[in-house]
């Protein structure tokens, strides 16, 4: 793993076979840490950039990591379709390469699927999971409906800043890779997989999010073995950007509750 330092951040290339991504780490020696490390995973088409506000807030009290997964954020296109399990394996490999032990895994949108799958692949590896704006709502499982909901979110419920981040990342990703991975997102049954996860789970959404409805999030809370639900008023799908302060508080509060024991993965 090749690592460079930019200010307080450490940026590392992550390789797993033919897959290449990046890991952004905020570790501040000498600063008291109040809990386990936090790891942020983005969704389809985007990158670590729309997680930056939340990353910075969490890094004030915990070692914090964000990923750019293969094919996103300017990383090399893998040249083949990757499954949710492939992405989950990449997340786990990145954490192993960086020496990150038990941690809170935080996914947004399709990143929720990667987080759930990672917890399935390595039970006990994560102290807690935080699932923000989870997809895909079982009552909205068509590409047309997802496109409509995302358009409504962009037009009516997001800030200009969050739209800029998302749309420029979509441009960097490119339509070919986005459309390659879209069927993967659509076919993954989050509501079934989450039932196999014993890790404590926080389901979090913006109250105005048309993509992750309240009923859908409540369903996931019920399906999880140990689930909680939290809603951030006035925010859309990219809740971690517009409501970063309140999202950080919710995550920090959740991380202080008893989770899986802080033991190294088997």
SVG drawing of the C-alpha trace seen along z (x, -y; Angstrom):
<svg xmlns="http://www.w3.org/2000/svg" viewBox="-44 -26 48 42">
<polyline fill="none" stroke="black" stroke-width="0.4" points="0.0,0.0 1.5,-3.3 0.6,-6.2 1.1,-10.0 0.3,-12.6 -1.6,-15.8 -2.1,-18.0 -3.7,-15.9 -4.9,-13.3 -3.2,-10.1 -4.1,-8.9 -3.3,-5.3 -3.7,-3.3 -5.5,0.0 -5.1,3.0 -6.9,6.3 -6.0,8.4 -6.9,6.3 -9.0,3.9 -7.6,0.5 -9.2,-2.1 -8.1,-4.7 -8.3,-5.1 -8.4,-8.5 -7.4,-8.4 -7.6,-11.0 -5.4,-9.8 -4.1,-12.4 -1.5,-11.1 -1.9,-12.5 -5.6,-13.3 -7.8,-11.4 -10.1,-9.0 -13.5,-8.4 -14.5,-5.3 -13.8,-2.9 -12.6,-4.0 -15.2,-5.2 -15.2,-4.0 -17.3,-5.7 -18.4,-4.0 -20.0,-5.9 -22.7,-4.8 -23.0,-4.2 -21.5,-6.9 -20.0,-9.0 -16.9,-9.1 -15.5,-10.1 -16.1,-13.8 -19.8,-13.9 -18.8,-12.3 -16.1,-14.9 -18.2,-17.1 -19.2,-14.1 -15.7,-12.6 -14.2,-15.8 -16.7,-16.0 -16.2,-12.3 -12.4,-12.7 -12.5,-15.2 -13.0,-12.4 -12.2,-9.1 -9.8,-7.8 -11.8,-8.1 -11.5,-6.6 -13.2,-7.1 -12.9,-5.0 -13.0,-5.5 -14.1,-2.1 -12.9,-0.7 -14.3,-2.5 -15.4,-5.5 -13.8,-8.8 -11.3,-8.6 -10.0,-5.2 -9.3,-2.7 -12.3,-1.1 -12.2,2.7 -13.3,3.6 -15.8,6.1 -19.0,6.0 -18.4,6.2 -20.9,7.7 -21.9,6.3 -19.8,9.2 -16.8,8.0 -17.1,4.5 -17.6,5.8 -14.4,7.9 -12.6,4.8 -13.7,2.8 -12.5,5.6 -9.2,5.8 -8.6,2.1 -9.2,2.2 -6.8,5.1 -4.1,3.4 -4.4,0.2 -4.4,2.2 -7.8,1.0 -9.3,3.2 -12.9,3.3 -14.7,0.2 -18.1,-1.4 -18.9,-0.8 -21.0,-3.6 -22.5,-3.2 -24.7,-5.6 -27.1,-4.5 -25.6,-1.6 -22.8,-1.8 -25.4,-0.4 -25.4,2.8 -21.6,3.0 -21.7,2.4 -24.3,5.1 -22.5,7.6 -19.2,6.9 -20.8,7.6 -22.2,10.9 -18.8,11.9 -17.0,11.2 -19.4,11.4 -18.0,9.7 -15.6,7.5 -17.6,4.3 -18.8,2.9 -21.8,1.2 -23.3,0.5 -24.8,-2.8 -26.9,-2.6 -27.8,-6.1 -30.4,-6.4 -30.5,-2.7 -31.5,-1.2 -33.3,0.4 -36.9,-0.1 -38.8,3.1 -41.8,1.0 -39.6,-1.0 -37.5,1.7 -37.5,0.4 -34.9,-1.7 -37.6,-4.2 -38.8,-4.7 -35.3,-5.1 -34.5,-7.6 -37.6,-9.6 -36.9,-9.6 -33.3,-10.8 -34.5,-13.5 -37.1,-14.7 -34.4,-14.7 -32.0,-16.7 -34.6,-19.3 -36.4,-19.8 -34.5,-18.4 -30.8,-18.9 -28.5,-22.0 -26.6,-23.3 -23.4,-22.2 -24.5,-18.6 -25.9,-18.5 -22.5,-19.8 -20.6,-17.1 -22.9,-14.3 -23.2,-15.4 -19.5,-16.0 -18.7,-12.6 -21.3,-11.1 -19.4,-12.7 -16.1,-11.3 -17.6,-7.8 -19.1,-8.0 -22.4,-6.5 -20.8,-3.2 -19.5,-2.2 -22.6,-3.6 -24.9,-1.5 -22.7,1.6 -23.2,1.4 -26.8,0.3 -28.2,3.8 -26.1,5.0 -27.6,2.4 -31.1,3.1 -30.9,6.8 -29.4,6.9 -32.0,7.6 -31.0,5.5 -34.1,6.4 -33.1,10.1 -29.4,9.7 -29.8,7.4 -31.7,10.2 -28.4,12.2 -26.4,9.5 -26.1,9.7 -24.1,6.4 -26.2,3.6 -27.5,1.4 -28.6,-2.3 -30.9,-3.1 -30.7,-6.8 -32.5,-8.9 -33.3,-12.5 -37.0,-13.2 -37.4,-14.5 -35.6,-11.6 -37.7,-10.2 -35.3,-7.4 -35.2,-5.8 -38.8,-6.2 -39.7,-6.1 -41.7,-2.8 -38.7,-1.2 -36.3,-2.3 -38.7,-1.1 -38.9,2.3 -35.1,2.6 -35.1,1.7 -37.5,4.5 -35.6,7.0 -32.3,6.3 -31.5,8.4 -30.6,5.3 -31.9,2.3 -32.5,-1.4 -34.0,-4.1 -33.2,-7.8 -34.4,-10.6 -32.8,-14.0 -35.4,-16.7 -35.4,-18.7 -32.8,-16.7 -33.0,-14.7 -31.1,-11.7 -27.6,-13.2 -28.3,-13.7 -24.7,-13.4 -23.8,-16.6 -26.7,-18.9 -27.2,-17.6 -23.6,-16.7 -23.6,-18.0 -26.8,-16.2 -25.7,-13.0 -22.4,-13.0 -24.1,-13.5 -26.5,-10.6 -23.6,-8.3 -21.5,-9.3 -24.4,-8.6 -25.0,-5.3 -21.3,-4.4 -21.3,-5.0 -24.0,-2.3 -22.9,1.3 -22.0,2.9 -20.0,6.0 -17.0,6.4 -13.8,4.7 -12.0,7.9 -9.8,8.4 -11.5,10.3 -10.8,14.0"/>
</svg>
